[in-house]
């Protein structure tokens, strides 16, 4: 079926659906903007009994690979299902399209692109897609693949997707072997170097770097159905491409453990059809760790800027004071250092916080800021869902790390009320007298890069 | 008092951006925030509200015009957007440190934003933005 024919047929079927929808508006809607699930409240997702298995790079797999055989069999069944079946390929496409920003009935806070909803929604979408594919062949060991375009030699369509006469092939104008990304000027290094969560994931109203590049770049370059949000998920390569986008997030999470946008992000939930055709809702906490969804990646995306030389666990004499220091040579070759404050207790009321280390000579060092802003988007560098404790990772200059990794260094927190701190874009210049309290830290470590 | 119709507010906001109908290149002032982040932390371009983006998005290229930039302008970053309805982005810039330093030194630096059609990358138009801020790491 040609791509244009595919659109024509799906348009026809959706048009028929419009006649069947009770109370459907008289005005014409894009054909895939019909609500994908019931209006009843979705049942909270519960983790099934599942193995944690690797998703592998598409370029590393051949047609004979057992997982590729499963994928092709499962997609063949999915593509044969009628649109009315929520497990059908058309229904999967429409699920993605409905939450894109082209549908008129979608409110801003439901759109899954151009904000920090991008990564968690798509991770959940791929997870349920994977489970549905597994259910269609009765084998839940099936795993999606990822398009490892971070490797320059792999920036063309993976052969297992372009071979003729199999279900992973989707009609497109792009000839086999054509580069999907510009060969000369494409890089994802800046994205992976980003250590500020807003720059990587975006915030409540803005997209982050990886969404625009490489994600949008890939959609655009592959073109045809993939090049349009409404139809993108009609193409099996969508799930391979997004596999690597998800792997970027998993890699970034690996390099920046415990960091998410916090605030309103923590309460986001998304609804999907599961493998049992049950309408379920899943929260961002459920998708934060891929192993909770039954998969890992064969490898993380490497980034030269983030090669970890060693982790140093600092012993605490008290919850706010360092005990015996690490040997100095462990920090002598540091190009950058992240300090991890795990289980840092913070007041439950909202506010902006500055973490400081005070060395035995009385000198204080500003290590970084975070925020607890319940129900308000944006803000914090790191928050767990429990607002009374945070796992905080802060980048510190190596010379600062060397100074504070000393016996007797204490940590403290300056707190400003959100109202005062918001009056200035810079916490350090914020108005009002900050409240200073000793930090109470569960565990302290340094990541040396 | 009657409320101001939203359309008038939109025109008033857009007017400074669209006023150059005399053939001059339409550039956007580049606001620069220089802060000392940890060494190696990248600079970030905060684009608030692309104006004139085609409905189906496009390939966006952001070039900085500033005194002292070799060749007159420098590519800050380029990226693709799939929909014209997402117009705000936080993008880690690709520009070399030397170019960023030169741009930062010019208080009158501007950016030229072009959007090329995704289906035909030779068909490009100059677009605008409500604001563009370069958050430069002076320690980077």
Interface residues (C-beta under 8 A of the other chain):
Chain A: X100 X101 X102 X111 X113 X114 X185 X187 X190 X191 X193 X194 X195 X196 X198 X199 X202 X203 X205 X206 X207 X208 X209 X212 X213 X216 X217 X219 X220 X223 X227 X228 X229 X305 X335 X336 X395 X396 X397 X398
Chain B: X37 X38 X39 X40 X41 X42 X44 X46 X48 X56 X57 X59 X60 X78 X79 X80 X81 X82 X83 X85 X86 X87 X88 X89 X90 X91 X92 X93 X94 X118 X119 X139
